[in-house]
Amino acid sequence: MRFTRQLYFIVFGATVLVAVGSYWWQFPGLAGTGGIWPLRNNLGPDAGWSLLRLSTSDAPVHALLALCCACGLALMLGFAPRVACVVLWACWTPLLRDGYPFLAFQWDVLLGEAAFWSAFYAPAGLRPRLESDADAPRAVRWVMYLLACKVTLESGLVKLLSGDPSWRDWTALTWHWWTQPLPTWTSVYLAQLPLELQRVLCGLVFVFELAVPLLALGPRRARLAAALGLMALQAALTLSGNFAFYGLLTAALAIPLLDDAALRRVWKALPVLPDAPRERPWQWALPAFVLVAGVGAFLRQGWTAPLHRAGVVNAYGAFARMTKSRAEILIEGSADGVTWRPYELPWKPGDVTRRPQFVAPWQPRLDWQLWFASLGRCEHNPWLISTQEQLLRGNPAVQALFAEDPFQAAPPRLLRTRSFEYRFAPLGETGVWWTRTEVGPYCPVLELGPDGRLRRAQKDSSGISGA
């Protein structure tokens, strides 16, 4: 199992670098001191202790993110892997606690939980050697099996238990392809498949999310089948949608289900290692605790709240209820209230002639968050008001989050947000990927007043009104 464990930490370390590195690049515009929604906004009187209270600058956050990236690199290089996992968990978890709204996705939480339990799975020492390294205790390997199982199994269970009729009649995917947060061009073609084939694919989703994960808790052959099935599921999801680094992370968690003999059948050059001394096995209370706590978290039991806050045990599950429409919020600026120019985001739908692209495992977090905002109302998303304020002020860190700045000479005087209903365009319409119908305004028209403070736009000669 030593080559298997080494492979796991190489892939897990690469996932950490992608996950943390992509957030770090976007952090100044999203959550930095001068960003859309500074992390400091979440430090209310009941927020408890936070490293951010030690400084008024972003230096503590940059230090934590740098340490997380260093841990990812150390894991890839096999340098002090156990220490690297502990440091990663200790640095990432505080960021999750204060990171709303841009650092609150399920895969962010999963990264912290995986780091914690991987510390038990990791070999000890500064520079472990395969030849003399001890295998991970069997009980610890079972912890990794349980983690790989529950992440995908819970995604299937929430669909089964949600009561959504589209999952019950197996038509959910007919909605999913075009309503998912960031579709790819492949999903355009998948949406054209006949209804009966869509139902077959929906049935396969249940097979791969309910039956296949349980194989991870079976004997060796079942675990190998589970590993291949879970990796195949993530490959399919990656080819049909942009789900950030979730696919890479979940595939990494399936690697411990393999073993060296299975890897050797694929890569015959792997040598047979001599027997190594085994560590004293952990008590079976450890995987039992993970199992009970995982079930408790899924059932939303109150006693699991401290474990959730510590990033140790969490519940997962996506698309429990299928979205049946696709609203898109378009931000537009104007210098005179007559001519309006759009602030296009690089990945989410906007211009109907722009083909959906692949961006995962990179996660454009503002693009993602706008998808969630479209499901609610303007007053429930104060960070969106802040986004517009920063654009009116010409904040370069926020402007960098958009595909381009349509007002390079000077910031606009007015900003408005319009809501549109989007659908995939018929494939025969050359050069057009989307059709859209305007629904109406999302937020009031905004401007900066004479005192420099954000306000609703006042009615002027251009006819603009904040009403």
Buried (B, 14 or more C-beta within 10 A) or exposed (E): BBBBBBBBBBBBBBBBBBBBBBBBBBBBBBBBBBBBBBBBBBBEEEEEEBBBEEEEEBEBBBEBBEBBBBBBBBBBBBBBBBBBBBBBBBBBBBBBBBBBBBBBBBBBBBBBBBBBBBBBBBBEBEEBEBEEBBBBBEBBBBBBBBBBBBBBBBBBBBBBEBEBEBBEEBBBBBBBBBBBBBBBEBBBEBBEBEEEEBBEBBEEBBEBBBEBBBBBBEEEEBBBBBBBBBBBBBEBBBEBBBBBBBBBBBBBBBBBBBBBBBBBEEEEEEEEBEEBEEBEEBEEEBBBBBBEBBBBBBEEEEEBEEBBEBBBBBBBBBBBBBBEEBBBBBBBBBBEBEEBBBBBBBBBBBEBEBEBEBBBBBBBBBBBBBBEBBEEEBEEBEBBBBBBBBBBEBBEBBBEBBBEBBBEEEBBBBBBBBBBBBBBBEEEEEEBBBBBEEBEEBBBBBBBEEEEEBEBBEEEEEEBEBE
